[in-house]
């Protein structure tokens, strides 16, 4: 596992981190504890917890009892629903309940999703500063990809930003990444796996084997290489590509099996295969990739 600084927090975070939210088969604190220990054993020290899962929070709490708190970076995600405002009281209830269930003592980062930010009241905004002053949260950030996120970047009110990013990201996403870095925001990437591409069948060409030679740029202009690169799965290639972006402190993934965590964690120590970076760019700009070539050329 490789590690990167998380802004000016003084903490080093694993290049790959885990997004933790409800998942089939993880219905008890013990199940979450086992998964988290698998992640820690593979060098993952950075986790985001969704605020609406008590079982998950309790599982994190059981894990922290066996680990030094300072060695783990914890984010708490606060979600808005658009039907009610996010007030100081609602923030206080969520954060304090999370700290009680996890026993974390503090959250390294409190992340508001875009809907929570849009419905944030004035007293809620003030209370965010109070949380930091009290040491309950060390940094405040926002997550999303809509117009409100651009407003946050320009406003310089938040220290961290979580945005979706993958090998198909358009010019708007790439510009947002540059703008947030210019605003000295620490950036987290998520949604690194474009599911439609990963689930799609390969182009029909046989996968390269030990005794079959292929041209380095075979299938150029399409994403077929995701399914045809020897020794790499589509998810591994997507993660490796996202990790090449130096502006990200960490790339967040969802994985619910120890073997999947181990396999993806190993990607942080691998370089993209020769020629794949070129194939990605050719596929992004190819006429047949998304039908939005003219916009992509502005990236």
N, C-alpha and C positions, 0 to 999 in steps of 0.2 A: 504494500500500500504506500502511496505517496501522499504527502501532506502539503497544505498550502496555508498561508496566513489568512485569518479572517479579519480583514481590514486592520484597524488599529487596536483590536481587542486584546492582542497579546497571545491569542490562542491559535494553535495550528489545528486545522480540520482536515479530515480525510478527504482526498480528492473525489471519492465516491461516498455519498451519504444515503441514508434511508429515510423515505417518507413512510410514516407509520399511521395507518388508519384502518378502519374495519376491514377484515378479510375473512373469507371462509376458512374454517378449520382453526382459527385463532380466537377461540371463544372464552379462554380462561387466562388469568394472569400468568399461570405457569407456562402456557403455550407461548405467550409473548416473551417471557423470560428466556426460554430456550432459544427462540429466534434471535433475541438480542445478544445472547452470549455467543451464538454462531457468528454474528456480525463482528463483535468485539475481537473474537479469535482471529478474524481475517483482517484486522486493522481498522475497521470502520469505527469511528468515534463520534460521529455526527448524526443526529436524529431529529426529525421533526415530528411532533406529536399533534394530531388533530384534537381539538378541544372537546369534541362530542363523544368520546369513547372512554368511559370509566374503566372498563376492563383493561384496555390498553395502558392507561395511566397507572393502574395498579401493577401491571406487569413491568413497566419501566421502574416503578418504585422497588419492586423486588430485586431487579437487576442492580440498581444503584446501591443497594445495601451491601453488595459484594465488590463494588468498584469505587475507587476514589473519585469523588464528584468532579474535581478539577480536570480529570482526564477525559471527561465526556462533555461534548457540546450539545446542548438541548435547545430546540426551538419549540415554541408553543404557537400553534396556528389558531387564530380567532376568526371564525366565519360569520359573515353577515347573511341575512336572508331577505333583506329588502322590505320586510313587513313591519319591522320595528327598528328604531334607531339604536345605534351602539353608543351607550352612555357610559359615564364613569362607573355607575353602579354595575352595569352588565360586564364591563371589563374587569372590575374588581372581583366579582363573583367567579368569573371564568378563571382568572389567573390564580386566585387564592385557592380555589378548588383543585386546580391542577397541581399547585405546589403541595397541597395537603396529600393528594393521592400518590404523587410521585416521590414525595419526600426530598425533592431536588434542592430545596433551599432557595433557589433562584433559577430563572431561565436566562440562558445566554442571549436569546433573541425572542422577542414577541413579534409575530408576523400577522398583520391584518390582511385578509384577502380583499380583493377589489370592492366587493359588495359591502364589507365592513367599513372600509375607508369612505365610501360614498355616503354611508348613513351615519358616519361618526359625528357626534354632537360636539359643541364647543367645550362642554365640561369633560367629555370623553377625551378630546385632544389634550386638554390641560392635564388630565389624570395620567396620560401616557408619560409625561415628564415626571410626575410624582412617583410613578412606579420605578423609573430609573434612579431618581434621587433616593428612594428608599432601598435600592439594591435588589429589588425583587425581579427586575428585568434589566439586563445590562445594555441591550440595544433594541431599538424599535425599527421594524421594517414593514414593507408592503409586498403583496404578491399578486400577479395578474398580467394582463397584456392589453387592456383597453385604454381609452382616452384618459381615464382617471390616473392611470399609472404614469403617463407622460406628464400629467400635472404634478404628480409627486416628485418626479425627477427634476422638473424645473423649479419646484418650490424649495428644494434642499431641506425639507423638514424631517426626512427619514434617513437612517444610516445604512439600511440594507434593502435589497430588492431581490425578489425571486421571480424569474420570468421563464416561460417555456422556450426551449431552444433545441433544435435538432438539425440534421443535415438537409432538411427541406425548408428551413426557416427563410422567410422572404426578407426583402430589404427593410421593411418596417421593424421587424424583430432585431435585425442586425444594427440598425441605426439606434434603436432603444438601448442595445447593449453598449454601444459606443458612448451614448449620451450619459448613461448611468455611471460608466467608468470615469467620464470627464467630470461628473458631479461628485466624485470620490465616494460613491456608494459601493458597499461590498455586495457582490452579485452572486446569487445562487441560480443554477440552471435546473430546470425540471422538464418532464415530457421529452426526454432525449430519444425515446423510441417512437417513431411514426408508425403506429400500429397497422395502418392499412398496407404499408410497404412490407412490414415484417411478416404479416400474415399471408401476403400474396404468394402465389406459387412462383417458382423460378421461371425463367423464360423458356424452359423446355430443353435447354442444352444440358448435357450430362455434367454433373459435378466433377471438377478436376480430381484425378486420383494420383497415386504415387508415380504411375508410369505414363500419365497423359499430360502432355504439355499444352498450355494455353497461352494465347497472346496476352501481354500485360494489360491491354486496354480492351479486351474482348467484351462486347456488349456495351461499349461506350455510348453515352447518351441516354441510357436507361439505368434503372436501379437493380438490374438483374444481378450485378456483382454481390449484392447483399446475401444472395443465396448460393453463390458460386465461388466464393473465396475460400480456398482450402485452409482448414484449421481455424476458421472464424465463423461464428454464428452471426446472424443479422443484428441481434441485440448487441453483441460484442463490438461489431464494427460501428454501430451508431454511438455507443458509449465512448469508444476510442476517439471518434471524430469530435464529439462534444468536449472531451478532455483536452483537445488541442487548442481550445480557445483560452488564452491566458487570463482573460478578464474574470473568469469564474473562480470563485473560492472553492466551490464544490459542485458536483453534478449529482442531483438527487434522483434516486430510482426507487421503485417499489419491487420488492422481492420477498416472497413468503415461504421460501424453502431454503434450508441451509446450503444445499448444493448450488442453488442459483446465486446466492450471496457470494459463495466462494469463487464461482466461475467469473462473476462480474468484477469482484474485487481484484482478481488477477489481471484484469484488463488495464488497470492503472499503471502497471509496470511494463506494458507492451506498447510498441509503436505501431501506427497504422502500416499495413503491408505496402510495399512499393507499388505505386501506381494507383492505389485506392483514392488518395486525395484528389488526383486528377479526374478519376471517374466520377467522384462526387460532384465536382464542379461542372463537368460536362453534362451530368444528369440534371443538375439544378437549372442549367441554362438551355437544356434541350427542349425543342419545340413540343415533344410529346409527353414531357414529364408532368406538367400540371395545367397547361393551357394558359399560363400567365407569364410567359417568357418576357414580355416587355417590361413588366414590373420587376421581375427578378434581376434584370440587367441593370437596375438602379441600385442593387445591393452593393 
